[in-house]
Amino acid sequence: MEQAHYRHEYKYPVTCGQIIMEQARINGIMNKDVHAKERGYYNIRSLYFDDIKNSCYQDNEDGVDCREKFRVRIYNHSTERIRLEVKQKIRGKTCKRSCPISLSQCRQLMEGIAPVDVRPDQQALHKLAYLMLTRLMRPVVIVDYDRVPYTYRLEDANVRVTFDCNIASAGDISSFLDERIQGRGIMPVGRALMEVKFDSFLPDEIYTLLQLGDLTASTFSKYYLCRKFHNL
């Protein structure tokens, strides 16, 4: 499992108009992430897990400071790269650790089965498998969205600004690897989520770019809202 690396993370619900304004500013100083390729965005689909007491959901609702979530993630509906991630939040900062998993392991997790063929380098999977046996962790919801990503790296600055659009929730776990899923939007039409992530500091030029009159940081959680739409 990757070494712990904690980052600041701020989220802002934005309108289409605000996105256009922000992107017009950002394009002059930040670079599009190379993974966005020609389309300028990529699709992210995550399968989230929770235990029999819905502890992850409840911790989010209660604003518990030290909490973690497990998710299997694929990109652009492809099974060529499947990763299991553990996202932790401690004292306002976030940390993401991950490991690659096989298609067979992914299918077992989708069925709520703890894989037995866990390799030594799959520490995140080892932990999830243990929790599936001891706390009855199981897959509970799919979160699907399109991401427009920008990056900024200069000396000690490492900043990432993303716009997540078409955020949808799906309860049919068996459809996770399908090309298309039957999802339900969780945000009003014409709205999206801007996320700002950085390591130790946010450079002044980036901070200035992100200033819009009524832009307010939020505790927005895609996982929490998607679960709420499916009434647990």
N, C-alpha and C positions, 0 to 999 in steps of 0.2 A: 504494500500500500504506500502511496506517495507520502512524503514528509509533510507534516502539518504546515500550512501557510495561510495565515489569517489576513483577511482583507476587509476594508470598509465597503459597505454596500448600501446604496440609497435607491429608493424606488419612487417614481413619480407617475401617477396616472395622467395621460396627456390626450389632447384632442388632435384631430387630423391637422388643424391649423397650426397647433404648437409643434407638431412633428415637422411640418414643412419649414417652419421658422428655424427650429433647432438644426435640422439637417443642412439648411442653407449656411448656417454658421459653422457647423462642424466640418463640412466638406473642405473648408479652407485650411484646416489645421490638423485634422485627424485622418487616418487612413482606413479604408474599408478592410475588414478582416479578409485574409486570403481565402478562407473557406466559403465566403459568400459567392465567389466566382462571378460568372457573367450576370446571373440574375440579380445580384446585389443582396441576396438574403438566402437563408437556408431554413429548413423545417426541423424542429426539435420535437421529439415525442418521448415522454417519460412515463414510466409505470411506477407508481408510488406504493409503499407498503405501510401497514400499521398493525398494531397488535389487537388482541381481542377486546381490550379496554379503550381502543381508539386514543391511545396516549399521545401519539404525534399530533393528531388533530386537536386534542384538548390542550396540550402544551402551547400550541399556536394560539388558540383562542384565549388562553389565560396569560399569554405574553411571558411565559417562562423564559428566563434569560439563557439558561444552558439547555439546549435541546438539539436533537438531530433527526434527520430524515434519510431514508433509504430510497433509491430510485434506480431503475434500469433505464438507460437512455440510448436512443438511436437517432440517426440524422438522415434527413431526406428519405425516410421510409426504407432505408437500406439495412440489411443484416450483416454487411461486411465489417462494420465496426459497432460492437455492442459493449457498453460499459456499465458497470454497477458503481454508483456513486453514494458516498455518505456525506451529507451536507450538515455541518454543525454550526451552531450559532452560540457564541460565548462572549458576554460583555459587549454586545453590540457589533462584534465582528463576526465574519463568516469564514469557514474553512471547508474546502471540498477535497475529499480523498476519493480515489477511484481505482478500479482495476478492470482489465478487459475480461469478458466472459464469453464462453462459446455459445453457439446457437442452441445446442442441446441444453446447456445450463439455463439459458434464458427461457426456453420452453418449460423446463421444470419449475422455475420460479413463477411463471405465469399460472401454472396449475397449483401453486401453493406447496410445492414439494421442495424440501431442502436438498440441494445437490450433494452427493457423496464424493464426487470426483473433484474436490477442491484442491487446487495446487498451492504450494507454499507461498507463491507470489500473489495469491488472491486473498489478501487479508480482509478486504472489505466483504468479500463473499463468505469467508469463514465466519465473520461476525454476524452477518445476516442469517446464515444457515443456523448458527447457534441460537439466535433469537427466534427463529421460526420454530425451533424445537422446544425452547424454554418459555417463550412469551406468546407463542402462536402468531407470530408475524405473518401476514399474508398480503397479496396484492389487492389494492382497494380501489384505485382510480387511475385513469389515463389522462395526462395533460398534454395537449397538442397545440403548437403555435408556430408562427413564422418569425424569424429573428433577423433584423437588420443590424449588423455589428460594426463598430468602429473601434480602432485601437490607437493609443498614443504612448510611445516609448521614447524617453529622452533622459539620459543619465540615470538618476535614481527614480524617475517617474514612470509608473506603469499603470495606465488608465484604460478602462474599457467602458464604452457607452453603447448600450444596445436598445433597440426599439422592438418590443415584442407585440406582434399584431395577430389578429384572428385566434385569440386564446380560447380554446375549447376544452370541455370536459367530456369524458366518455366512461361509461360504467361497464361496458362489455370487455372484460379483460382479455378474452380470447381473440379480440380483433387487434391487439397491440402491434403485431407484425404485418398487418394488412396494409395494402397500398392506401386505402381510404378507410376512415372510420366514421361512425355516426356520432358526431360530437355536438355539444350544445355550448354556444358562446356564453362566456361568463361576464363580459363587459358590454356596456351599451354600444350600439352601432356608432362607428366613427371615433372610438376611443381605443387607446393602446397603452402600453406600459413602457416607460423609459427607465432603464437601470444604469446607475453610475457606480462602477467598482474601481477601487484604487488601493495601492499598498499603504505606504506611510503618509503620503500627502497628495493633495490635489493641486496641480500647478495653477497659478493665477489665471493664465490664459484659458485654461479649460473651465475654471470656475466662472469666469466672465461669460464664456460662451453659453453656459447653462442657465443664465439668469433671465427668467421670464417673469413678468409681473405677478401672476397668480399661481406660479408653480410651487407646489407644496409636497414635501417628502411624505411618504405614506408607509404603513406597515403591510402593504399589499403582499399577500401570499397566494400564488397561483394554486398551490396544493390545497390550501385551506378553503379557498372559494370553490374550487372544483369539487371537493368533497361535500361542501355545504349544498351545492346544487343537486347532489345525489342523495341528500338526506342521510348520509352515512350508510 
